Amino acid sequence: LINSLALFARTNWYGFIETPYRKVVNNKVTDDIEYLSAIEESKYVIAQANAELDGKNKFTDELVSCRFKNEFTLSTPDRIEFMDVAPAQIVSVAASLIPFLEHDDANRALMGSNMQRQAVPCLRPEKPFVGTGIERTAAIDSGTVVTAHRGGLVDYIDASRIVIRVHDDEARAGEVGVDIYSLIKYTRSNQNTNINQRPLVQVGDVIARGDVIADGASTDMGELALGQNMLVAFMPWNGFNFEDSILINEKVVAEDRYTSIHIEELSVVARDTKLGPEEITRDISNLAERQLGRLDESGIIAIGAEVEAGDVLVGKVTPKGETQLTPEEKLLRAIFGEKASDVKDTSLKVPSGMSGVVIDVQVFTREGIERDMRAQAIIDTQLAEYKKDVIDRMRIVEGDTFARL
């Protein structure tokens, strides 16, 4: 059984769950909020959130639907002490995203709220035409979107960075009046789904604190977008949609409406063995020229290469025990003076059933060990990104200083 915290609920200092209620004083519903736990709640007569009120926030009905001592009852307005803040406060965030929840069968609503958590981010997210109004809050609170820390003017933008010149009234003394947001691009989540943030603002836009400036996975224009807006017909079609089968238009597939990107992380380690160290190398015997051409001088595949099952990603050789040599091999060893060693191919290859594009390579080395060309190139690229941020900050600060002078 999966239990979820209800909307507006919180845990108090003692660890008990409590939820907010509006105080009722002399038949009038006030805007004073008080949090009560389940034990405290049972002592009071609590009206439903959708009870009718007049212009003075007083109950209009002679009998109001209430809860008292964990029972549903009808009560006169003079006995009511508290009122729910919203009808949705009895359900979780996932359930509150279902439109017209009150008309759904309980089992189907439960299935829907659980399945929403398992939604895979679409390639092109589309916010729903029909929503409950909590989509934006859910998207912002999830942390997948980027919100502005301070208000300002958008100075520069590209696919991976947003530079904002902060308003003078929001910049504190001694702080740099520049906010730089580095967006997450094609990063793997723990569920192997794709996290990719896309900028929503343009150069010259004026933004306020808390505004959504970049979309994330499963969000569209700062709103939660788990699926697609589809035209659905309820009708038989030659028996192909018998029972729970469905038919989809070819256009849905052609337009990639439900296509999603998945990212797999494959790793290889070069260790020291009893017979000698393993080596990451391009020099591997019996490797086809097509495979060899994709590897760089360090023996690592290039970013952007399209790979299929069985393709070599990282060339690696491991020393193995000396095998019995043939007379010819003994003669060659004696002539050329080669060491009596033998290696086997232990390269990292694409697993069966997998294909895709290489989007990133990371090389980690122990301290004190000399880095190869590929490892150094990766570090240089990362340093260049940091330098970009410093240059942008200096440019904006210098520009503001000269403007004031």
C-alpha positions as CSV (number, residue, x, y, z in Angstrom):
1,L,0.0,0.0,0.0
2,I,1.3,3.4,-0.9
3,N,0.4,6.3,1.4
4,S,0.8,9.9,0.2
5,L,0.8,13.1,2.2
6,A,-2.4,15.0,1.4
7,L,-2.5,18.5,-0.1
8,F,-1.6,21.2,2.4
9,A,-0.6,18.6,5.1
10,R,2.5,18.9,7.1
11,T,4.2,17.2,10.1
12,N,4.3,19.1,13.4
13,W,7.1,19.3,15.9
14,Y,6.0,15.9,17.5
15,G,5.9,14.1,14.1
16,F,2.1,14.0,13.8
17,I,0.5,15.0,10.5
18,E,-1.7,18.1,10.7
19,T,-3.8,20.0,8.1
20,P,-5.0,23.6,8.0
21,Y,-8.5,24.8,8.8
22,R,-10.2,28.2,8.7
23,K,-11.5,29.5,12.1
24,V,-15.2,30.2,12.4
25,V,-16.1,33.0,14.9
26,N,-19.8,33.9,15.6
27,N,-21.1,32.1,12.5
28,K,-18.5,34.0,10.4
29,V,-15.7,32.2,8.5
30,T,-12.4,34.1,9.1
31,D,-9.2,34.0,7.1
32,D,-7.3,32.9,10.3
33,I,-5.6,29.5,9.6
34,E,-5.0,26.9,12.3
35,Y,-3.3,23.5,11.9
36,L,-5.0,20.5,13.6
37,S,-3.9,16.9,13.9
38,A,-6.4,14.0,13.5
39,I,-6.7,13.8,17.3
40,E,-7.4,17.5,17.7
41,E,-9.7,17.6,14.7
42,S,-12.1,15.1,16.3
43,K,-13.0,17.5,19.1
44,Y,-14.4,20.2,16.8
45,V,-17.4,20.5,14.4
46,I,-15.8,21.2,11.0
47,A,-17.7,22.3,8.0
48,Q,-17.0,21.3,4.4
49,A,-14.9,23.6,2.2
50,N,-17.7,24.0,-0.4
51,A,-20.3,25.0,2.1
52,E,-22.2,28.1,0.8
53,L,-21.3,31.5,2.2
54,D,-22.8,34.9,1.7
55,G,-21.0,38.2,1.1
56,K,-20.1,38.5,4.8
57,N,-18.6,35.0,4.9
58,K,-21.5,33.6,6.9
59,F,-23.2,30.3,6.2
60,T,-26.4,30.6,4.2
61,D,-27.9,27.1,4.8
62,E,-29.7,26.3,8.1
63,L,-28.0,22.9,8.2
64,V,-24.4,22.5,7.0
65,S,-22.7,19.2,6.2
66,C,-19.9,18.7,8.8
67,R,-17.5,16.3,10.5
68,F,-17.6,15.7,14.2
69,K,-15.9,12.9,16.2
70,N,-14.8,11.3,12.8
71,E,-18.5,11.0,11.7
72,F,-20.4,12.9,9.0
73,T,-23.3,14.9,10.3
74,L,-25.5,17.9,9.6
75,S,-25.1,20.9,12.0
76,T,-26.5,24.4,12.5
77,P,-24.0,27.2,11.8
78,D,-23.8,28.3,15.4
79,R,-22.2,25.0,16.4
80,I,-19.5,25.1,13.7
81,E,-16.0,25.9,14.9
82,F,-13.8,25.3,11.9
83,M,-14.1,25.0,8.1
84,D,-11.9,23.1,5.6
85,V,-9.7,25.4,3.4
86,A,-10.3,23.6,0.1
87,P,-12.1,20.5,-1.1
88,A,-8.8,19.0,-2.5
89,Q,-7.1,19.0,0.9
90,I,-8.3,15.4,1.5
91,V,-6.4,14.0,-1.4
92,S,-2.8,13.9,-2.5
93,V,-1.1,16.1,-5.2
94,A,-1.4,13.3,-7.8
95,A,-5.1,12.8,-7.1
96,S,-5.8,16.6,-7.2
97,L,-4.4,16.7,-10.7
98,I,-7.4,14.6,-12.0
99,P,-10.2,16.8,-13.4
100,F,-13.7,16.1,-12.1
101,L,-12.3,13.6,-9.5
102,E,-15.6,13.5,-7.6
103,H,-17.3,11.9,-10.6
104,D,-14.7,9.1,-10.9
105,D,-15.0,5.6,-9.6
106,A,-12.8,5.3,-6.5
107,N,-10.8,2.3,-7.9
108,R,-10.1,4.1,-11.2
109,A,-9.1,7.4,-9.5
110,L,-6.7,5.4,-7.3
111,M,-5.2,3.7,-10.5
112,G,-5.0,7.1,-12.2
113,S,-3.2,8.8,-9.4
114,N,-0.7,6.0,-9.1
115,M,-0.1,5.8,-12.8
116,Q,0.6,9.5,-13.0
117,R,3.7,8.9,-10.9
118,Q,5.0,6.4,-13.5
119,A,4.6,8.7,-16.5
120,V,7.6,8.8,-18.8
121,P,8.6,12.3,-20.1
122,C,7.4,12.8,-23.7
123,L,9.8,14.2,-26.4
124,R,7.5,17.2,-26.9
125,P,5.5,17.8,-23.7
126,E,2.0,19.3,-24.1
127,K,0.1,20.9,-21.2
128,P,-3.5,19.7,-20.7
129,F,-6.5,21.6,-22.2
130,V,-8.5,20.6,-19.1
131,G,-6.7,21.0,-15.7
132,T,-7.5,21.5,-12.1
133,G,-5.3,24.6,-11.6
134,I,-2.6,22.9,-9.5
135,E,-0.4,21.9,-12.6
136,R,1.9,25.0,-12.3
137,T,2.4,24.6,-8.5
138,A,3.2,20.9,-8.9
139,A,5.7,21.6,-11.7
140,I,7.5,24.4,-9.7
141,D,7.5,22.4,-6.5
142,S,8.9,19.3,-8.2
143,G,12.1,21.2,-9.0
144,T,12.2,20.2,-12.6
145,V,11.6,23.7,-13.9
146,V,14.0,26.7,-13.4
147,T,12.6,29.7,-11.6
148,A,14.2,33.1,-11.3
149,H,15.9,33.8,-7.9
150,R,15.7,37.6,-8.5
151,G,13.9,39.8,-11.0
152,G,15.7,41.4,-13.9
153,L,16.4,41.7,-17.6
154,V,17.4,38.7,-19.8
155,D,20.8,39.7,-21.1
156,Y,21.9,36.5,-22.9
157,I,20.4,33.1,-23.7
158,D,21.4,29.9,-25.5
159,A,20.3,26.2,-25.2
160,S,22.3,25.6,-22.0
161,R,22.6,29.0,-20.3
162,I,20.5,32.0,-19.2
163,V,22.2,35.2,-18.1
164,I,20.0,37.7,-16.2
165,R,20.9,41.3,-15.4
166,V,19.3,41.8,-11.9
167,H,17.2,44.9,-11.1
168,D,19.1,47.4,-8.9
169,D,16.4,47.3,-6.2
170,E,16.8,43.5,-5.8
171,A,20.7,43.4,-5.8
172,R,22.1,43.7,-2.3
173,A,25.2,45.7,-1.5
174,G,28.4,43.7,-2.2
175,E,26.5,41.2,-4.4
176,V,27.1,40.8,-8.1
177,G,24.0,41.9,-10.0
178,V,24.1,39.0,-12.4
179,D,22.3,35.7,-12.2
180,I,23.6,32.8,-14.4
181,Y,21.4,29.7,-14.8
182,S,23.1,26.6,-16.3
183,L,20.4,24.3,-17.7
184,I,20.6,20.5,-17.4
185,K,21.0,19.1,-20.9
186,Y,20.3,15.4,-21.7
187,T,21.1,14.0,-18.3
188,R,20.1,10.6,-17.0
189,S,17.6,10.3,-14.1
190,N,17.7,7.3,-11.7
191,Q,14.9,5.7,-13.8
192,N,17.0,6.1,-17.0
193,T,14.7,8.8,-18.4
194,N,15.9,12.0,-20.0
195,I,16.2,15.3,-18.0
196,N,16.4,18.2,-20.4
197,Q,15.7,21.8,-19.6
198,R,14.6,24.2,-22.3
199,P,14.6,28.0,-22.0
200,L,11.3,29.8,-22.1
201,V,12.5,33.5,-22.1
202,Q,14.0,35.6,-24.8
203,V,16.7,38.3,-24.8
204,G,15.2,41.6,-23.5
205,D,12.4,39.9,-21.5
206,V,11.7,41.5,-18.1
207,I,11.1,38.8,-15.5
208,A,10.0,38.9,-11.8
209,R,11.2,36.8,-8.9
210,G,9.7,33.3,-9.0
211,D,8.9,33.4,-12.7
212,V,9.5,30.1,-14.6
213,I,12.4,30.8,-17.1
214,A,13.0,27.2,-18.3
215,D,10.9,24.1,-18.7
216,G,12.1,20.7,-17.5
217,A,11.1,17.1,-18.1
218,S,7.3,16.6,-18.4
219,T,6.5,20.4,-18.2
220,D,5.2,22.8,-20.9
221,M,5.2,26.6,-20.3
222,G,5.8,26.0,-16.6
223,E,2.9,23.6,-16.2
224,L,2.9,19.9,-15.5
225,A,2.5,18.0,-18.9
226,L,2.5,14.2,-18.4
227,G,0.7,13.2,-21.6
228,Q,-0.7,14.5,-24.9
229,N,-4.1,16.2,-25.8
230,M,-5.6,13.5,-28.1
231,L,-8.9,13.2,-29.9
232,V,-10.6,10.0,-28.6
233,A,-13.5,8.2,-30.2
234,F,-15.5,5.6,-28.3
235,M,-16.7,3.1,-31.0
236,P,-16.1,-0.4,-32.2
237,W,-13.7,-0.8,-35.1
238,N,-13.9,-4.3,-36.8
239,G,-13.1,-6.0,-33.5
240,F,-9.6,-4.6,-33.3
241,N,-10.4,-2.7,-30.1
242,F,-12.0,-5.7,-28.3
243,E,-12.2,-5.3,-24.5
244,D,-9.2,-3.1,-23.5
245,S,-7.5,-2.9,-26.8
246,I,-7.0,0.5,-28.5
247,L,-6.3,1.7,-32.0
248,I,-4.1,4.7,-32.6
249,N,-3.7,6.8,-35.8
250,E,-0.5,6.4,-37.7
251,K,-0.1,10.2,-37.4
252,V,0.5,9.7,-33.6
253,V,3.6,7.6,-34.4
254,A,4.8,9.7,-37.3
255,E,4.6,12.9,-35.2
256,D,6.4,11.3,-32.2
257,R,3.5,12.2,-29.9
258,Y,4.3,9.5,-27.4
259,T,8.0,9.1,-28.1
260,S,10.4,9.4,-25.2
261,I,14.2,9.4,-24.9
262,H,16.0,7.1,-22.5
263,I,19.6,7.4,-21.4
264,E,21.7,4.4,-20.3
265,E,25.0,4.8,-18.5
266,L,27.7,2.2,-19.3
267,S,31.0,2.2,-17.5
268,V,34.3,0.3,-17.7
269,V,37.2,0.3,-15.2
270,A,40.9,-0.4,-15.9
271,R,42.3,-2.2,-12.8
272,D,45.7,-3.5,-11.8
273,T,45.7,-7.3,-11.9
274,K,48.2,-9.9,-10.7
275,L,49.5,-10.4,-14.2
276,G,49.8,-6.6,-14.8
277,P,47.6,-3.5,-15.4
278,E,44.6,-3.5,-17.7
279,E,45.0,-0.9,-20.5
280,I,42.5,1.4,-22.3
281,T,43.8,1.4,-25.8
282,R,42.9,1.6,-29.5
283,D,45.4,-1.2,-30.3
284,I,43.1,-4.2,-30.2
285,S,43.7,-7.2,-32.5
286,N,40.8,-8.7,-34.6
287,L,38.8,-5.5,-34.4
288,A,37.1,-4.5,-37.7
289,E,38.2,-1.3,-39.4
290,R,34.6,0.2,-39.0
291,Q,34.8,-0.3,-35.3
292,L,38.3,1.0,-35.0
293,G,37.5,4.2,-37.0
294,R,35.0,5.3,-34.3
295,L,37.6,5.2,-31.5
296,D,39.9,8.1,-30.8
297,E,43.7,7.8,-30.0
298,S,42.8,6.9,-26.4
299,G,40.5,4.1,-27.4
300,I,37.3,5.8,-26.5
301,I,34.3,6.3,-28.8
302,A,33.6,9.8,-30.2
303,I,30.5,11.8,-28.9
304,G,27.8,11.7,-31.5
305,A,28.6,8.3,-32.9
306,E,25.5,6.1,-33.7
307,V,26.0,2.7,-32.1
308,E,24.2,-0.7,-32.2
309,A,24.4,-3.9,-30.2
310,G,28.0,-5.3,-30.2
311,D,29.8,-2.1,-31.1
312,V,32.9,-1.3,-29.1
313,L,32.6,1.8,-26.9
314,V,35.9,1.6,-25.0
315,G,38.8,-0.5,-26.1
316,K,40.4,-2.4,-23.2
317,V,42.9,-5.3,-23.0
318,T,43.6,-7.4,-20.0
319,P,46.8,-9.5,-19.4
320,K,46.1,-13.2,-19.2
321,G,48.3,-16.2,-18.2
322,E,50.9,-17.3,-20.7
323,T,49.6,-19.9,-23.1
324,Q,51.5,-22.8,-24.7
325,L,53.4,-21.3,-27.6
326,T,53.8,-23.0,-31.0
327,P,57.4,-23.5,-32.4
328,E,56.8,-20.6,-34.9
329,E,55.8,-18.2,-32.1
330,K,58.8,-19.3,-30.0
331,L,61.1,-18.5,-32.9
332,L,59.5,-15.1,-33.5
333,R,59.8,-14.3,-29.8
334,A,63.5,-15.3,-29.8
335,I,64.3,-13.2,-32.9
336,F,62.4,-10.0,-31.9
337,G,62.9,-10.4,-28.2
338,E,59.3,-9.8,-27.2
339,K,58.2,-10.2,-23.7
340,A,56.4,-13.4,-22.9
341,S,53.0,-11.8,-22.4
342,D,49.5,-12.3,-23.8
343,V,46.4,-10.1,-23.6
344,K,42.7,-10.7,-24.1
345,D,40.1,-8.3,-25.5
346,T,37.8,-7.1,-22.6
347,S,36.4,-4.0,-24.4
348,L,33.2,-2.3,-23.3
349,K,30.6,-3.1,-25.9
350,V,26.9,-2.1,-26.4
351,P,24.7,-4.7,-24.8
352,S,22.3,-6.7,-26.9
353,G,19.0,-5.1,-27.7
354,M,20.4,-1.6,-27.3
355,S,21.1,1.1,-29.9
356,G,21.4,4.8,-29.8
357,V,23.7,7.9,-29.9
358,V,26.7,8.6,-27.7
359,I,25.9,11.9,-25.9
360,D,28.6,12.2,-23.3
361,V,31.8,10.6,-22.2
362,Q,33.5,11.1,-18.7
363,V,37.0,9.9,-17.9
364,F,38.0,9.6,-14.2
365,T,41.6,9.0,-13.1
366,R,43.2,8.5,-9.7
367,E,45.3,11.3,-8.3
368,G,48.9,11.1,-9.3
369,I,48.2,9.1,-12.5
370,E,48.9,10.9,-15.8
371,R,45.7,11.8,-17.8
372,D,45.4,10.7,-21.4
373,M,44.4,13.1,-24.2
374,R,40.7,12.4,-23.9
375,A,40.6,13.0,-20.1
376,Q,42.4,16.2,-20.4
377,A,40.1,17.4,-23.3
378,I,37.0,16.8,-21.1
379,I,38.6,18.8,-18.2
380,D,39.5,21.7,-20.6
381,T,35.8,21.7,-21.9
382,Q,34.5,22.0,-18.3
383,L,36.9,24.8,-17.5
384,A,35.9,26.7,-20.6
385,E,32.2,26.6,-19.4
386,Y,33.2,28.1,-16.0
387,K,35.3,30.8,-17.7
388,K,32.2,31.7,-19.8
389,D,30.3,32.5,-16.6
390,V,33.1,34.6,-15.2
391,I,33.4,36.5,-18.5
392,D,29.7,37.2,-18.6
393,R,29.6,38.5,-15.0
394,M,32.6,40.8,-15.7
395,R,31.0,42.1,-18.9
396,I,27.7,43.0,-17.2
397,V,29.3,44.5,-14.0
398,E,31.7,46.6,-16.1
399,G,28.9,47.8,-18.3
400,D,26.8,48.8,-15.3
401,T,29.7,50.6,-13.7
402,F,30.5,52.6,-16.9
403,A,26.8,53.4,-17.3
404,R,26.6,54.9,-13.7
405,L,29.8,56.9,-14.3
